[in-house]
Amino acid sequence: MQNGTVLVVGSGGREHAIVIGLERSESVSNIHITPGNAGTGSIGTNHDIQADDLEGVCELAKAIQADLVVIGPEGPLVAGLADLIRSMGIPCFGPNASGAKIEGSKQHANELMNKLSIPTAQSMVTKDLERIQTVLSETPPPWVLKRDGLAAGKGVTVTSDVQVALEAASNAINTDGRVIIEEYMHGEEASILVLMDESGYIVLPPSQDHKRVKDGDLGPNTGGMGAYAPAPVVTEDVMSRTVDQIIKPMWQYFRGLKEPYRGCLYVGLMISNGIPRVVEFNARFGDPETQVTLPLVNSDIGLLLLSVSQGRVGQFEIDLSPLHAATVVLASEGYPGDTKIGRPIIGLNEGNDDEWTYIYHAATTKESGKYISSGGRVVSVTGISHSLEDALRKSYESIKKINLEGSHYRSDIGQRALRKR
């Protein structure tokens, strides 16, 4: 691909990170985003077509003569957008609906892991509330309850309160017709992004996300309040086990399908005493994991994603940076509950005064030349440096320059890794 035209589907911080990566790519000349945000609009051309408007996205890809389509969110993938794009003869980064089912149905993922002997939590699926009450009474807390369908990263309840567990189960049954109850896994979480097609796979630097809204991993779950990479909890031995016991079996399964998996397989791990087990699979780049992972890829991002979309990543020689990256998310007042939006964001340009610091827009719009918040996780700031300590310093120095009324962020991103040193 030379002077390529790329269409990125989505509107969050993940998509802005992809767009910035493509902007650095010598192979890419034109970047289009739909629907995008204020940050992506400063780099490429935003279009007012929602990611779940499959027909509209396909028409746009055809109209701009896209050489590559990169699908960010899980919803369009599960709905079959990649299938439609490929049927038009356009290379697409993102699995077909059959592959995206690994994220679209937790029950399917659990059944597949059991079939492939992939280490994960014991689980059961039920729609019987009386059965759930029995399980809760016979099993020591905490309990893990999961919705089976897509839930924007908020479909998991971990609790030691029986009433909270029953309410979560009831809501899941009312929404999806069933609920999944899983064994609680102790340990430390990590995330690994794997670029995968039928020819092979590339494992990107491991990261660690911070899901809880408050310092000390307290408060409700969120879409992610920060991350850092590489995560030291993923030692060489842990990575070796993960590849041998999880990634290779999944790749061998996917490559044998009639429609091979072409995209990113997100592997969420729980690591205890050096033993990794799968918490979840996602069918796309994570957010905010992408914001700390893509900056560590020195290779041309456009050519890398194109190679996956064409089924030849096995021949791609990737160049990974030895540096560290740390991301802190700035969230709106009330997030992840009743979120306040429509407020001006001041200082975005001031926070981006270092070539090794990135400000990724997520829930932002621009009105009369001013940035306005439009959702829960508004922006994320990533610092890059030779050490995790300095990468975090850069992130926090920059985020302090951004002013959004009522906003909040965690002050302890990466501290678990620092305490181990």
TORVO-664938 format. One line per 8 residues: number of its first residue (from 0); their letters; for each residue x, y, z of C-alpha. Coordinates in nm, 2 decimals. Layout:
N
NUM> A> X/Y/Z  ...
END
This chain:
421
0> MQNGTVLV> 0.00/0.00/0.00  0.14/0.34/-0.11  -0.04/0.67/-0.04  -0.31/0.45/0.10  -0.66/0.56/0.21  -0.77/0.41/0.54  -1.12/0.42/0.70  -1.12/0.38/1.08
8> VGSGGREH> -1.46/0.29/1.23  -1.53/0.42/1.58  -1.52/0.73/1.80  -1.32/0.66/2.12  -0.96/0.69/2.25  -0.88/0.36/2.09  -0.97/0.49/1.75  -0.77/0.81/1.81
16> AIVIGLER> -0.47/0.61/1.90  -0.51/0.41/1.58  -0.54/0.73/1.38  -0.23/0.87/1.53  -0.04/0.55/1.45  -0.17/0.57/1.09  -0.06/0.94/1.07  0.29/0.83/1.14
24> SESVSNIH> 0.28/0.56/0.87  0.46/0.64/0.54  0.22/0.40/0.36  -0.09/0.61/0.45  -0.18/0.95/0.29  -0.56/0.98/0.36  -0.73/0.89/0.69  -1.11/0.89/0.72
32> ITPGNAGT> -1.29/0.82/1.05  -1.66/0.75/1.12  -1.80/0.90/1.33  -1.47/1.00/1.50  -1.42/1.27/1.77  -1.26/1.61/1.80  -0.91/1.46/1.81  -0.95/1.24/1.51
40> GSIGTNHD> -1.10/1.53/1.32  -0.78/1.73/1.36  -0.58/1.46/1.18  -0.82/1.31/0.92  -1.17/1.36/0.79  -1.46/1.27/1.02  -1.79/1.15/0.88  -2.13/1.16/1.05
48> IQADDLEG> -2.21/0.79/1.01  -2.24/0.59/1.33  -2.04/0.27/1.37  -2.35/0.05/1.39  -2.49/0.19/1.06  -2.34/-0.10/0.86  -2.49/0.00/0.53  -2.37/0.36/0.57
56> VCELAKAI> -2.02/0.26/0.66  -2.00/0.03/0.36  -2.12/0.30/0.13  -1.86/0.54/0.28  -1.58/0.29/0.23  -1.68/0.25/-0.13  -1.71/0.63/-0.19  -1.37/0.71/-0.05
64> QADLVVIG> -1.21/0.41/-0.23  -1.07/0.28/0.09  -0.76/0.06/0.06  -0.81/-0.06/0.42  -1.09/-0.05/0.68  -1.01/-0.08/1.05  -1.30/-0.16/1.28  -1.25/-0.04/1.64
72> PEGPLVAG> -1.57/-0.13/1.84  -1.70/-0.47/1.91  -2.07/-0.40/1.82  -2.02/-0.37/1.44  -1.78/-0.67/1.44  -2.04/-0.89/1.61  -2.31/-0.75/1.37  -2.10/-0.86/1.07
80> LADLIRSM> -1.95/-0.53/0.94  -1.62/-0.70/0.85  -1.81/-0.96/0.65  -1.98/-0.69/0.44  -1.66/-0.49/0.39  -1.47/-0.80/0.27  -1.76/-0.90/0.04  -1.69/-0.56/-0.14
88> GIPCFGPN> -1.33/-0.67/-0.20  -1.19/-0.42/0.05  -0.93/-0.54/0.30  -1.06/-0.52/0.66  -0.89/-0.54/0.99  -1.13/-0.71/1.22  -1.28/-1.06/1.24  -1.59/-1.17/1.07
96> ASGAKIEG> -1.90/-1.22/1.28  -1.81/-1.59/1.33  -1.48/-1.49/1.49  -1.62/-1.19/1.68  -1.86/-1.44/1.86  -1.57/-1.50/2.10  -1.66/-1.16/2.25  -2.03/-1.15/2.16
104> SKQHANEL> -2.11/-1.46/2.37  -1.94/-1.54/2.70  -2.10/-1.88/2.69  -1.95/-1.95/2.35  -1.61/-1.84/2.47  -1.63/-2.06/2.78  -1.74/-2.36/2.58  -1.46/-2.31/2.33
112> MNKLSIPT> -1.20/-2.28/2.60  -1.32/-2.60/2.76  -1.31/-2.77/2.42  -0.95/-2.65/2.36  -0.84/-2.72/2.73  -0.75/-2.35/2.77  -0.71/-2.26/3.14  -0.99/-2.04/3.27
120> AQSMVTKD> -1.24/-2.02/3.55  -1.50/-2.29/3.61  -1.85/-2.16/3.51  -2.21/-2.24/3.47  -2.50/-2.09/3.27  -2.85/-2.08/3.40  -3.18/-1.89/3.39  -3.31/-2.03/3.71
128> LERIQTVL> -3.30/-1.78/4.00  -3.36/-2.05/4.26  -3.06/-2.24/4.12  -2.85/-1.92/4.15  -2.95/-1.88/4.51  -2.84/-2.24/4.58  -2.51/-2.18/4.41  -2.45/-1.86/4.61
136> SETPPPWV> -2.53/-2.04/4.94  -2.29/-2.33/4.86  -2.01/-2.12/4.72  -1.79/-1.88/4.93  -1.78/-1.52/4.81  -1.69/-1.32/4.62  -1.90/-1.43/4.32  -1.86/-1.34/3.96
144> LKRDGLAA> -2.17/-1.29/3.74  -2.15/-1.21/3.38  -2.39/-1.11/3.11  -2.37/-1.33/2.80  -2.40/-1.06/2.54  -2.21/-0.73/2.47  -2.22/-0.49/2.76  -1.96/-0.22/2.67
152> GKGVTVTS> -1.71/-0.36/2.92  -1.96/-0.33/3.21  -2.13/-0.67/3.20  -1.94/-0.82/3.49  -2.04/-0.80/3.86  -1.79/-0.91/4.13  -1.95/-0.90/4.47  -1.97/-1.05/4.82
160> DVQVALEA> -2.32/-0.92/4.87  -2.59/-1.18/4.80  -2.85/-0.91/4.71  -2.62/-0.74/4.47  -2.54/-1.08/4.31  -2.91/-1.17/4.28  -2.99/-0.84/4.13  -2.71/-0.87/3.87
168> ASNAINTD> -2.83/-1.22/3.79  -3.19/-1.11/3.75  -3.09/-0.82/3.52  -2.88/-1.05/3.31  -3.16/-1.30/3.27  -3.41/-1.03/3.18  -3.17/-0.89/2.92  -3.01/-1.19/2.77
176> GRVIIEEY> -3.23/-1.48/2.89  -2.94/-1.63/3.10  -2.66/-1.55/3.33  -2.31/-1.69/3.37  -2.17/-1.76/3.72  -1.80/-1.81/3.73  -1.54/-1.91/3.99  -1.36/-1.61/4.13
184> MHGEEASI> -1.00/-1.61/4.03  -0.74/-1.46/4.26  -0.43/-1.29/4.12  -0.32/-1.00/3.91  -0.47/-0.91/3.58  -0.29/-0.84/3.25  -0.39/-0.79/2.89  -0.22/-0.91/2.58
192> LVLMDESG> -0.31/-0.79/2.23  -0.25/-1.05/1.96  -0.26/-0.96/1.59  -0.38/-1.27/1.42  -0.47/-1.42/1.09  -0.44/-1.77/0.93  -0.07/-1.72/0.84  0.04/-1.65/1.20
200> YIVLPPSQ> 0.03/-1.41/1.48  0.22/-1.12/1.65  0.21/-1.07/2.03  0.23/-0.71/2.13  0.38/-0.59/2.46  0.16/-0.69/2.76  -0.02/-0.43/2.95  -0.22/-0.39/3.27
208> DHKRVKDG> -0.55/-0.21/3.28  -0.71/-0.04/3.59  -1.08/-0.11/3.58  -1.21/0.03/3.90  -1.30/0.39/3.91  -1.11/0.48/4.24  -0.76/0.45/4.37  -0.67/0.13/4.53
216> DLGPNTGG> -0.90/-0.06/4.29  -1.21/0.05/4.47  -1.55/0.15/4.34  -1.75/0.02/4.05  -1.60/-0.12/3.73  -1.54/0.11/3.43  -1.43/0.08/3.07  -1.08/0.14/3.20
224> MGAYAPAP> -0.92/0.43/3.40  -0.56/0.38/3.29  -0.30/0.13/3.18  0.07/0.08/3.13  0.30/-0.14/2.92  0.50/-0.35/2.94  0.34/-0.51/3.25  0.61/-0.68/3.46
232> VVTEDVMS> 0.36/-0.93/3.59  0.39/-1.10/3.25  0.73/-1.25/3.30  0.91/-1.45/3.03  0.77/-1.77/3.18  0.42/-1.63/3.21  0.43/-1.52/2.84  0.57/-1.86/2.74
240> RTVDQIIK> 0.28/-2.03/2.92  0.03/-1.79/2.77  0.15/-1.85/2.42  0.17/-2.23/2.45  -0.15/-2.28/2.65  -0.38/-2.00/2.52  -0.26/-1.81/2.21  -0.14/-2.11/2.00
248> PMWQYFRG> -0.46/-2.32/2.06  -0.68/-2.02/1.98  -0.48/-1.95/1.66  -0.50/-2.31/1.55  -0.87/-2.31/1.61  -0.93/-1.99/1.42  -0.71/-2.07/1.12  -0.91/-2.39/1.07
256> LKEPYRGC> -1.24/-2.20/1.03  -1.40/-2.15/0.69  -1.36/-1.78/0.75  -1.02/-1.72/0.92  -0.98/-1.47/1.20  -0.82/-1.15/1.08  -0.78/-0.89/1.35  -0.68/-0.84/1.71
264> LYVGLMIS> -0.75/-1.11/1.97  -0.75/-0.94/2.31  -0.65/-1.19/2.58  -0.75/-1.09/2.93  -0.55/-1.28/3.19  -0.55/-1.35/3.56  -0.21/-1.45/3.68  -0.16/-1.63/4.02
272> NGIPRVVE> 0.18/-1.77/4.12  0.30/-1.74/3.77  0.01/-1.94/3.62  -0.20/-1.75/3.36  -0.57/-1.82/3.31  -0.82/-1.65/3.08  -1.06/-1.39/3.22  -1.20/-1.30/2.89
280> FNARFGDP> -1.14/-1.27/2.51  -1.23/-0.97/2.31  -1.24/-0.95/1.93  -1.07/-0.61/1.90  -0.81/-0.37/2.04  -0.87/-0.29/2.40  -0.93/0.06/2.54  -0.71/0.20/2.71
288> ETQVTLPL> -0.47/-0.08/2.63  -0.43/0.04/2.27  -0.32/0.38/2.39  -0.01/0.22/2.56  0.06/-0.05/2.31  0.05/0.11/1.97  0.31/0.38/2.06  0.55/0.09/2.13
296> VNSDIGLL> 0.52/-0.03/1.77  0.80/0.12/1.56  0.68/-0.05/1.24  0.45/0.12/0.99  0.10/0.07/1.14  -0.07/0.09/0.81  0.13/-0.19/0.66  0.10/-0.39/0.98
304> LLSVSQGR> -0.28/-0.37/0.99  -0.30/-0.43/0.61  -0.09/-0.75/0.64  -0.34/-0.89/0.90  -0.63/-0.79/0.68  -0.48/-0.98/0.39  -0.38/-1.29/0.58  -0.01/-1.25/0.57
312> VGQFEIDL> 0.10/-1.13/0.92  0.31/-1.43/0.95  0.56/-1.27/0.71  0.56/-0.93/0.88  0.88/-0.85/1.07  0.76/-0.62/1.35  0.99/-0.37/1.52  0.89/-0.31/1.89
320> SPLHAATV> 1.02/-0.03/2.11  1.20/-0.11/2.44  1.04/0.19/2.60  0.76/0.22/2.86  0.42/0.37/2.81  0.16/0.48/3.07  -0.19/0.62/3.02  -0.42/0.80/3.26
328> VLASEGYP> -0.79/0.85/3.18  -0.97/1.17/3.26  -1.34/1.10/3.32  -1.65/1.32/3.35  -1.82/1.40/3.67  -2.04/1.11/3.78  -1.87/0.85/3.56  -1.94/0.55/3.55
336> GDTKIGRP> -2.28/0.64/3.68  -2.49/0.95/3.59  -2.24/1.12/3.38  -2.23/1.50/3.33  -2.16/1.60/2.97  -2.16/1.92/2.75  -1.89/2.09/2.96  -1.59/2.28/2.81
344> IIGLNEGN> -1.25/2.12/2.82  -0.96/2.37/2.88  -0.59/2.31/2.83  -0.59/2.02/2.59  -0.32/2.18/2.38  -0.11/2.27/2.68  -0.10/1.91/2.80  0.05/1.80/2.47
352> DDEWTYIY> 0.38/1.99/2.49  0.62/1.69/2.47  0.68/1.47/2.16  0.67/1.17/2.39  0.33/1.26/2.53  0.00/1.19/2.35  -0.34/1.32/2.43  -0.61/1.08/2.30
360> HAATTKES> -0.96/1.22/2.26  -1.25/0.99/2.34  -1.57/1.17/2.43  -1.50/1.51/2.28  -1.67/1.73/2.02  -1.57/2.08/1.90  -1.82/2.37/1.90  -1.72/2.72/1.79
368> GKYISSGG> -1.36/2.63/1.82  -1.39/2.50/2.18  -1.36/2.14/2.30  -1.67/2.00/2.47  -1.71/1.68/2.67  -1.97/1.43/2.52  -1.94/1.12/2.74  -1.78/0.94/3.03
376> RVVSVTGI> -1.42/0.88/2.95  -1.33/1.21/2.79  -0.95/1.20/2.72  -0.65/0.99/2.81  -0.29/1.10/2.83  -0.01/0.87/2.75  0.35/0.93/2.85  0.64/0.74/2.68
384> SHSLEDAL> 0.98/0.71/2.84  1.28/0.48/2.92  1.12/0.39/3.26  0.77/0.34/3.38  0.83/0.60/3.66  0.91/0.87/3.40  0.63/0.76/3.17  0.39/0.81/3.45
392> RKSYESIK> 0.54/1.14/3.55  0.48/1.27/3.19  0.12/1.15/3.19  0.03/1.31/3.53  0.21/1.63/3.45  0.01/1.66/3.13  -0.33/1.56/3.27  -0.30/1.82/3.54
400> KINLEGSH> -0.30/2.09/3.27  -0.64/1.98/3.14  -0.94/2.14/3.31  -1.29/1.99/3.30  -1.54/2.08/3.57  -1.61/1.79/3.80  -1.37/1.56/3.62  -1.17/1.29/3.80
408> YRSDIGQR> -0.88/1.05/3.74  -0.70/0.79/3.93  -0.37/0.89/4.09  -0.23/0.54/4.13  -0.19/0.40/3.78  0.11/0.16/3.76  0.17/0.16/4.14  0.14/-0.21/4.17
416> ALRKR> 0.43/-0.25/3.93  0.64/0.02/4.10  0.60/-0.14/4.44  0.75/-0.47/4.32  1.08/-0.30/4.23
END
